[in-house]
């Protein structure tokens, strides 16, 4: 009898033959970042075409977030923006772990020292004090420096009798700065009270998303409150509210359209019409001032 265990076992590769499929000649390797998925309808969007469409989805009209530089270019006259207080930067007053690293990462990724970028510019020749919260810098959170820069911008507008236009996009107060962050809600609101006392104009533009302490302070105190189409606007998240009041919430209750319907904002505007809307509001205000002095 032959010993079956003495026979040489066939090599494994004779059973596992891997057949490599030839790459079709017409197949093209697409570079990373060429397409982006819409956050709302999940369509695949060609990055360049999306940018040409002002970062608005052509299928569902979802308005993607804009960084501060793109927002300023969108609404101000070319070459007119002069930045103010661009060297003011945050510290770590509470010695919070990893806060310094997060600040450093945000500075490198955005090219700015803080989440709020502000200065003087013209919009169709109308001089304004303009500020933008950049949601790509720690989600546009409002810490001590953001509150200080907003306040300085408003105070400069009072001294120079300029209208103020601020674009908000924020997750709220910056938790790494604790009570110092929450104090900025009062500070910015007090500055706007002074602007109101001298009959100054504050146009607040709420973009996606505007939430938390920002929504609960200066952003909701505009003489005219404009919301960008589809923007999420609210203080707390829907889940937190539902758990607190133990009630079901209306569908889309924190959207710009819902806020307009219930009187929380004055206008809902698509991005492509935003600059034109601001021009009309600024001209109307200037005309009213002229008539008041006649």
C-alpha positions as CSV (number, residue, x, y, z in Angstrom):
1,X,0.0,0.0,0.0
2,X,1.3,3.3,-0.9
3,X,1.6,5.9,1.8
4,X,-0.6,8.7,0.7
5,X,1.0,11.0,3.2
6,X,4.3,10.6,1.6
7,X,3.1,12.1,-1.7
8,X,4.3,15.6,-2.5
9,X,1.4,18.0,-2.0
10,X,0.7,20.3,-4.9
11,X,1.7,23.9,-4.4
12,X,-1.1,26.3,-3.3
13,X,-0.6,28.6,-6.3
14,X,-1.7,25.8,-8.7
15,X,-5.2,26.0,-7.1
16,X,-5.4,29.8,-6.7
17,X,-4.8,31.1,-10.2
18,X,-5.4,34.9,-10.2
19,X,-6.4,36.2,-13.6
20,X,-5.7,39.9,-13.9
21,X,-8.2,41.7,-16.0
22,X,-6.7,44.0,-18.6
23,X,-7.4,47.7,-18.1
24,X,-9.6,49.0,-20.9
25,X,-7.9,51.4,-23.2
26,X,-10.6,54.0,-22.7
27,X,-10.5,53.9,-18.9
28,X,-9.3,57.2,-17.4
29,X,-7.9,57.4,-13.8
30,X,-9.7,60.4,-12.2
31,X,-7.6,62.5,-9.8
32,X,-8.8,63.0,-6.2
33,X,-11.0,66.0,-5.5
34,X,-12.3,66.3,-9.1
35,X,-15.9,65.5,-7.9
36,X,-17.7,66.3,-4.7
37,X,-20.9,64.9,-3.2
38,X,-23.8,67.2,-2.5
39,X,-24.6,67.2,1.2
40,X,-28.3,67.3,0.6
41,X,-29.2,65.3,-2.6
42,X,-25.9,63.3,-2.7
43,X,-25.4,64.0,-6.4
44,X,-21.8,63.8,-7.7
45,X,-20.8,67.3,-8.7
46,X,-17.9,68.4,-10.9
47,X,-15.8,70.6,-8.6
48,X,-15.0,73.2,-11.2
49,X,-18.7,73.5,-12.4
50,X,-19.8,73.8,-8.7
51,X,-17.4,76.7,-8.2
52,X,-18.6,78.4,-11.3
53,X,-22.1,78.1,-9.9
54,X,-21.1,79.9,-6.7
55,X,-20.9,76.6,-4.8
56,X,-24.6,76.0,-5.2
57,X,-25.8,72.5,-6.2
58,X,-27.5,72.7,-9.6
59,X,-29.8,69.8,-8.7
60,X,-31.3,70.7,-5.3
61,X,-30.0,74.3,-4.9
62,X,-28.1,73.4,-1.7
63,X,-25.8,76.2,-0.8
64,X,-22.4,74.9,0.2
65,X,-20.4,76.8,2.9
66,X,-18.1,79.5,1.6
67,X,-14.8,80.5,3.3
68,X,-14.2,84.1,4.2
69,X,-12.2,85.0,1.2
70,X,-14.8,83.7,-1.3
71,X,-17.6,85.4,0.6
72,X,-15.8,88.8,0.5
73,X,-15.1,88.4,-3.3
74,X,-18.7,87.5,-3.9
75,X,-20.3,90.6,-2.4
76,X,-17.7,93.4,-2.4
77,X,-16.3,95.4,-5.3
78,X,-13.1,93.9,-6.7
79,X,-10.0,95.1,-4.9
80,X,-11.9,97.3,-2.5
81,X,-11.6,95.2,0.7
82,X,-9.0,96.4,3.2
83,X,-8.7,94.1,6.2
84,X,-8.6,95.4,9.8
85,X,-7.2,93.8,12.9
86,X,-5.7,90.9,11.0
87,X,-2.9,90.4,13.5
88,X,-5.2,89.9,16.6
89,X,-5.0,86.2,17.6
90,X,-6.4,84.0,20.4
91,X,-4.5,82.7,23.4
92,X,-5.4,79.8,25.7
93,X,-6.6,81.5,28.8
94,X,-8.0,78.4,30.4
95,X,-5.1,76.1,29.4
96,X,-7.4,73.8,27.6
97,X,-5.7,70.7,26.2
98,X,-5.1,70.7,22.4
99,X,-6.6,74.2,22.0
100,X,-3.3,75.6,20.8
101,X,-3.0,72.8,18.2
102,X,-6.5,73.4,16.9
103,X,-5.8,77.1,16.5
104,X,-2.6,76.4,14.7
105,X,-4.3,73.9,12.3
106,X,-7.1,76.4,11.5
107,X,-4.7,79.2,10.9
108,X,-2.7,77.1,8.4
109,X,-5.8,75.8,6.6
110,X,-7.6,79.1,6.2
111,X,-4.7,81.6,6.0
112,X,-6.3,83.8,8.7
113,X,-5.4,84.4,12.4
114,X,-9.0,84.0,13.5
115,X,-12.5,82.9,12.5
116,X,-13.7,86.5,12.0
117,X,-12.3,88.4,9.0
118,X,-13.3,92.1,8.8
119,X,-12.5,95.4,7.2
120,X,-13.7,98.2,5.0
121,X,-14.9,97.7,1.4
122,X,-17.4,99.0,-1.1
123,X,-20.5,97.3,-2.5
124,X,-21.4,98.9,-5.9
125,X,-19.6,102.0,-4.6
126,X,-21.4,102.0,-1.2
127,X,-18.8,102.1,1.5
128,X,-19.4,99.6,4.3
129,X,-17.8,98.0,7.3
130,X,-18.0,94.3,6.5
131,X,-17.2,91.2,8.5
132,X,-17.4,87.4,7.8
133,X,-17.3,84.4,10.1
134,X,-15.3,81.7,8.4
135,X,-16.9,78.3,9.4
136,X,-13.7,76.5,8.2
137,X,-11.9,78.1,11.2
138,X,-13.0,76.0,14.2
139,X,-16.6,76.0,12.8
140,X,-16.7,79.8,13.1
141,X,-17.0,79.6,16.9
142,X,-17.0,82.9,18.7
143,X,-14.2,83.3,21.3
144,X,-12.7,86.4,22.8
145,X,-10.9,87.5,19.7
146,X,-14.0,87.1,17.5
147,X,-16.1,89.1,19.9
148,X,-13.4,91.8,20.1
149,X,-13.0,92.1,16.4
150,X,-16.8,92.3,15.8
151,X,-17.0,95.0,18.5
152,X,-14.1,97.0,17.0
153,X,-15.7,96.8,13.5
154,X,-19.0,98.2,14.9
155,X,-17.2,100.9,16.8
156,X,-15.3,101.9,13.7
157,X,-18.5,102.1,11.8
158,X,-20.0,104.4,14.5
159,X,-17.0,106.7,14.2
160,X,-17.1,106.7,10.4
161,X,-20.9,106.7,10.1
162,X,-20.8,103.5,8.0
163,X,-23.3,100.8,7.6
164,X,-22.3,97.4,9.0
165,X,-22.8,94.1,7.1
166,X,-21.8,90.9,8.9
167,X,-22.1,87.4,7.4
168,X,-22.5,84.7,10.1
169,X,-21.7,81.0,9.8
170,X,-21.0,79.5,13.2
171,X,-21.5,76.6,15.6
172,X,-21.8,79.0,18.5
173,X,-19.6,80.0,21.4
174,X,-16.1,78.6,21.6
175,X,-16.2,76.1,24.4
176,X,-12.4,76.1,24.9
177,X,-12.7,79.6,26.3
178,X,-15.6,79.0,28.7
179,X,-17.3,82.0,30.2
180,X,-14.9,84.3,28.3
181,X,-16.6,83.1,25.1
182,X,-20.1,83.6,26.5
183,X,-19.2,87.2,27.5
184,X,-18.9,88.0,23.8
185,X,-22.6,87.6,23.3
186,X,-23.2,90.6,25.7
187,X,-20.2,92.5,24.4
188,X,-21.3,92.4,20.7
189,X,-24.9,93.1,21.6
190,X,-23.9,96.2,23.6
191,X,-21.8,97.5,20.7
192,X,-24.9,97.2,18.4
193,X,-26.9,99.1,20.9
194,X,-24.5,102.0,20.5
195,X,-24.8,101.7,16.7
196,X,-28.6,101.9,17.0
197,X,-28.4,105.0,19.2
198,X,-26.6,106.9,16.4
199,X,-29.1,105.6,13.8
200,X,-26.5,103.3,12.2
201,X,-27.5,100.4,9.9
202,X,-26.7,96.8,10.7
203,X,-27.5,94.2,8.0
204,X,-27.1,90.7,9.4
205,X,-26.7,87.9,6.8
206,X,-27.3,84.4,8.2
207,X,-25.6,81.7,6.2
208,X,-25.4,77.9,6.7
209,X,-25.2,77.2,9.6
210,X,-25.9,80.0,12.1
211,X,-26.4,78.5,15.5
212,X,-25.7,78.7,19.2
213,X,-24.4,81.8,20.9
214,X,-23.9,83.6,17.6
215,X,-27.6,83.1,16.6
216,X,-28.6,84.1,20.2
217,X,-26.7,87.4,20.1
218,X,-25.6,89.9,17.5
219,X,-26.7,87.8,14.5
220,X,-30.3,88.2,15.5
221,X,-30.1,91.9,16.2
222,X,-29.9,93.2,12.6
223,X,-32.0,96.1,11.5
224,X,-32.5,93.9,8.5
225,X,-31.9,90.1,8.8
226,X,-31.2,88.4,5.5
227,X,-30.9,84.6,5.4
228,X,-29.2,82.7,2.6
229,X,-31.4,80.1,0.9
230,X,-31.5,76.8,2.8
231,X,-29.5,78.0,5.8
232,X,-29.8,76.2,9.1
233,X,-30.7,78.8,11.7
234,X,-31.3,78.1,15.4
235,X,-29.9,78.0,18.9
236,X,-29.8,74.4,20.0
237,X,-29.9,71.3,17.8
238,X,-33.3,69.6,17.0
239,X,-32.5,66.5,19.1
240,X,-31.7,68.6,22.2
241,X,-34.8,70.7,21.8
242,X,-37.0,67.6,21.3
243,X,-35.6,66.0,24.4
244,X,-36.1,69.1,26.4
245,X,-39.7,70.0,25.6
246,X,-40.7,66.3,25.0
247,X,-42.6,67.2,21.8
248,X,-42.3,66.5,18.1
249,X,-40.9,69.4,16.1
250,X,-42.2,70.7,12.8
251,X,-40.3,69.5,9.7
252,X,-37.6,71.9,8.7
253,X,-38.3,74.2,11.6
254,X,-34.8,75.6,11.7
255,X,-34.5,76.3,8.0
256,X,-34.4,79.8,6.5
257,X,-37.8,79.4,4.9
258,X,-39.4,78.4,8.2
259,X,-37.8,81.3,9.9
260,X,-39.1,83.7,7.3
261,X,-42.6,82.3,7.6
262,X,-42.5,82.8,11.3
263,X,-41.0,86.3,11.3
264,X,-37.5,85.6,12.5
265,X,-35.8,86.8,9.3
266,X,-36.9,89.6,6.9
267,X,-35.6,88.1,3.6
268,X,-34.5,84.8,2.2
269,X,-32.2,85.3,-0.8
270,X,-30.4,82.9,-3.1
271,X,-26.6,83.4,-3.3
272,X,-26.6,84.6,-6.9
273,X,-29.0,87.5,-5.8
274,X,-27.2,88.3,-2.6
275,X,-25.0,91.2,-3.8
276,X,-27.9,92.8,-5.7
277,X,-30.1,92.6,-2.6
278,X,-27.4,94.3,-0.4
279,X,-27.0,97.1,-3.0
280,X,-30.7,97.8,-2.9
281,X,-30.8,97.8,0.9
282,X,-27.7,100.1,1.1
283,X,-29.1,102.5,-1.5
284,X,-32.5,102.7,0.3
285,X,-30.8,103.4,3.6
286,X,-28.6,106.1,2.1
287,X,-31.6,107.7,0.5
288,X,-33.5,107.7,3.8
289,X,-30.5,109.4,5.5
290,X,-30.4,112.1,2.8
291,X,-34.1,112.8,3.2
292,X,-33.8,113.0,7.0
293,X,-31.2,115.7,6.7
294,X,-33.1,117.8,4.2
